[in-house]
Amino acid sequence: MAKIKKKLTKIQKQARKDAKAERQKKYEWIFINGKQVRIKRSPTIDGIDVDEFIERNADPIWLHQNEMWEYIDTDEEQLSGKEDNDEIPF
């Protein structure tokens, strides 16, 4: 005899739908060696990668306090000195 399938209630359908949405937010599918693999998504802030968000929005003081010196933007003129620049400053 065939087994009779029971239909899900509205609450159960909504719970499955919510669980699927959470999985899609947490994981992404990629191909590795011809096989589809689920991996965790990289963290984002407002849809932007965390490193890019910090680069755009952080001020030099905060970057220095958090030891993120590679993101501090420096002027090449300040580092090289005034010898290279023969122009009058005014």
C-alpha positions in Angstrom: 0.0 0.0 0.0 1.2 3.5 -0.8 1.9 5.9 2.0 -0.4 8.9 2.2 1.3 12.3 2.3 0.1 14.8 4.8 -0.2 18.4 3.7 1.6 21.0 5.7 -0.3 23.6 7.7 0.1 27.3 7.0 2.4 27.7 10.0 4.6 24.8 8.9 4.8 26.3 5.3 5.8 29.7 6.7 8.5 28.1 9.0 10.0 26.2 6.0 10.0 29.4 3.9 11.7 31.4 6.7 14.3 28.7 7.2 15.1 28.7 3.5 15.4 32.5 3.4 17.9 32.3 6.4 20.0 29.6 4.6 20.1 31.7 1.5 21.3 34.7 3.5 24.0 32.7 5.3 25.3 30.5 2.5 26.0 30.7 -1.2 26.5 27.9 -3.8 29.7 27.7 -5.9 31.3 25.1 -8.2 34.5 23.4 -7.1 35.9 20.7 -9.3 32.6 20.3 -11.2 30.6 19.8 -8.0 28.2 22.3 -6.5 29.3 23.2 -2.9 27.6 25.3 -0.3 29.9 27.8 1.5 29.4 30.6 4.0 29.0 34.0 2.6 31.6 36.7 3.4 30.4 39.2 5.9 29.0 42.5 4.5 27.8 45.8 5.8 24.9 47.3 3.8 25.8 45.0 1.0 29.4 46.1 0.8 32.4 44.0 1.8 33.7 44.8 5.3 37.1 45.9 4.2 35.7 48.2 1.5 33.3 49.7 4.0 36.1 50.5 6.4 38.2 52.0 3.6 35.4 54.3 2.6 34.2 55.4 6.0 36.9 55.2 8.6 39.0 58.3 9.5 42.8 58.1 10.0 42.6 58.3 13.8 40.3 55.3 14.1 42.4 53.4 11.6 45.6 54.1 13.7 43.9 53.2 17.0 42.8 49.8 15.5 46.3 49.2 13.9 45.0 49.3 10.3 47.8 51.4 8.9 47.6 49.8 5.5 44.3 51.7 4.9 45.6 55.1 5.9 45.8 57.3 2.8 49.1 59.3 2.7 50.1 62.0 0.2 53.2 61.2 -1.8 54.2 64.8 -1.7 54.4 64.8 2.1 56.7 61.8 2.1 59.0 62.9 -0.7 59.5 66.5 0.6 59.6 69.8 -1.2 62.8 69.1 -3.2 60.9 67.5 -6.1 58.4 70.3 -6.4 60.0 73.4 -8.1 56.8 75.4 -8.2 56.2 78.4 -6.1 53.6 77.5 -3.4 51.5 80.6 -3.9 
